[in-house]
Amino acid sequence: MTSDDVRLIADIGGTNARFALLSLEQGVHRQIVLPCADYDEIVVAMKAYLGMVGDPVVKEAAIAIATAVVGDSVKMTNHHWSFSIETLKQQMAFDKLIVKNDFTALAMSIPKLSKSDFVQVGGNTDSQLITPLGIVGAGTGLGVSGLIPYGDIWIPLEGEGGHSTVSPSNEREVDIIKVCWKQYPHVSAERLVSGMGLQNLYSAICELENVEPECLSPREISVLGISNANPHCAEALDTFCGLLGSVAGDLALTLGAYRGVYIGGGIVPQLGSYFEQSSFRKRFEAKGRFQQHLAEVPVFVINAENPALYGIGEAFSLS
Ligand SMILES: Nc1ncnc2c1ncn2[C@@H]1O[C@H](COP(=O)(O)OP(=O)(O)OP(=O)(O)O)[C@@H](O)[C@H]1O
């Protein structure tokens, strides 16, 4: 790459397609977020973005996308876009096109961010342990990844942990999951810990309370929950935070991520101090004989804007 070269980078979620340019001189710049729903195909959104930033000559690109990337064919989990990597590369006349899972990219961003990009929620940071880091985040879906230390570098994991089976921690959650089973034979963590998850939780709670649910967006549920203006939204939001705590604690135990678990995605950073006071931390630690152990593990909410763009840029040096 020379100082004049410009690369295209993107973080494509089920709702938002975030684009930017990457160059040696300017780093990540010209960030624009486009609604996926406004474009029929990813190639149209990519061309629209490049048009918005003056159609620079771009020969290399790296895309982080919310799905499993296995082979040439990519199909998003929570949006209708699908494409062949090779065909997209030809359509865009790129010499190189890298495609990675979006939470792998988010994981790669962690070492590039600064302290001020994180808000700590419990645990302590005195530990000198060298352990993996966990990364989990709720947005349109639920993404999960990890960073494994290997000498001086970090190796990011590429998995689909959001689709692991959700586990209830109390009788109310058992009742909620029983309601969800009527709709989904497999209730994954993503079905309850995501934007759609807030809606599923709210509907299930209304059904259990014999109340007709209103048609509310995830944002409306969280706003009504935080202000306590609607008790069913308040319960849905607190259950969401508790279940996210369970998932994050499971991730810490599974990876041995004792140096920290990082929380990304579009929802939690918008909950502010509510999240710190929610059931999240209690449930993160509620792991029976490992409770004391988890009490030490710090959790960090990632507050940086579009952090996965900084991570996907790293893919050029790894490929
Ligand atoms: N304040 C909020 N409270 C609750 N949900 C919200 C809030 N703001 C946005 N959301 C929900 O978050 C989701 C979008 O999150 P995000 O920006 O992480 O999307 P994305 O990157 O497109 O998703 P993903 O990567 O998970 O596919 C939508 O479901 C939206 O309704």
The ligand as an SDF file (V2000), in Angstrom:
LIG
                    3D

 31 33  0  0  0  0  0  0  0  0999 V2000
  -31.8130    2.6600   22.3230 N   0  0  0  0  0  0  0  0  0  0  0  0
  -32.0820    1.4380   21.8770 C   0  0  0  0  0  0  0  0  0  0  0  0
  -32.6940    0.5440   22.6810 N   0  0  0  0  0  0  0  0  0  0  0  0
  -32.9750   -0.6920   22.2400 C   0  0  0  0  0  0  0  0  0  0  0  0
  -32.7070   -1.1240   21.0030 N   0  0  0  0  0  0  0  0  0  0  0  0
  -32.1180   -0.2760   20.1660 C   0  0  0  0  0  0  0  0  0  0  0  0
  -31.7690    1.0390   20.5360 C   0  0  0  0  0  0  0  0  0  0  0  0
  -31.1760    1.6360   19.4910 N   0  0  0  0  0  0  0  0  0  0  0  0
  -31.1480    0.7250   18.5030 C   0  0  0  0  0  0  0  0  0  0  0  0
  -31.7300   -0.4150   18.9010 N   0  0  0  0  0  0  0  0  0  0  0  0
  -31.8900   -1.6540   18.1290 C   0  0  0  0  0  0  0  0  0  0  0  0
  -30.5660   -2.1250   17.8520 O   0  0  0  0  0  0  0  0  0  0  0  0
  -30.5580   -2.7820   16.6050 C   0  0  0  0  0  0  0  0  0  0  0  0
  -29.4820   -2.1670   15.7540 C   0  0  0  0  0  0  0  0  0  0  0  0
  -28.2710   -2.3630   16.4160 O   0  0  0  0  0  0  0  0  0  0  0  0
  -26.8750   -2.1920   15.6540 P   0  0  0  0  0  0  0  0  0  0  0  0
  -26.6580   -0.7600   15.3240 O   0  0  0  0  0  0  0  0  0  0  0  0
  -25.8370   -2.9020   16.4360 O   0  0  0  0  0  0  0  0  0  0  0  0
  -27.2240   -2.8900   14.2930 O   0  0  0  0  0  0  0  0  0  0  0  0
  -26.4110   -3.7420   13.2950 P   0  0  0  0  0  0  0  0  0  0  0  0
  -24.9430   -3.4980   13.3930 O   0  0  0  0  0  0  0  0  0  0  0  0
  -27.0720   -3.4670   11.9790 O   0  0  0  0  0  0  0  0  0  0  0  0
  -26.7810   -5.1780   13.8350 O   0  0  0  0  0  0  0  0  0  0  0  0
  -26.0450   -6.6110   13.8620 P   0  0  0  0  0  0  0  0  0  0  0  0
  -24.5730   -6.3600   13.6890 O   0  0  0  0  0  0  0  0  0  0  0  0
  -26.4030   -7.1600   15.2250 O   0  0  0  0  0  0  0  0  0  0  0  0
  -26.6670   -7.3880   12.7380 O   0  0  0  0  0  0  0  0  0  0  0  0
  -31.9470   -2.6530   16.0020 C   0  0  0  0  0  0  0  0  0  0  0  0
  -32.6840   -3.8320   16.3190 O   0  0  0  0  0  0  0  0  0  0  0  0
  -32.5200   -1.4520   16.7710 C   0  0  0  0  0  0  0  0  0  0  0  0
  -33.9300   -1.5280   16.8420 O   0  0  0  0  0  0  0  0  0  0  0  0
  1  2  1  0
  2  3  1  0
  2  7  2  0
  3  4  2  0
  4  5  1  0
  5  6  2  0
  6  7  1  0
  6 10  1  0
  7  8  1  0
  8  9  2  0
  9 10  1  0
 10 11  1  0
 11 12  1  0
 11 30  1  0
 12 13  1  0
 13 14  1  0
 13 28  1  0
 14 15  1  0
 15 16  1  0
 16 17  2  0
 16 18  1  0
 16 19  1  0
 19 20  1  0
 20 21  2  0
 20 22  1  0
 20 23  1  0
 23 24  1  0
 24 25  2  0
 24 26  1  0
 24 27  1  0
 28 29  1  0
 28 30  1  0
 30 31  1  0
M  END
$$$$
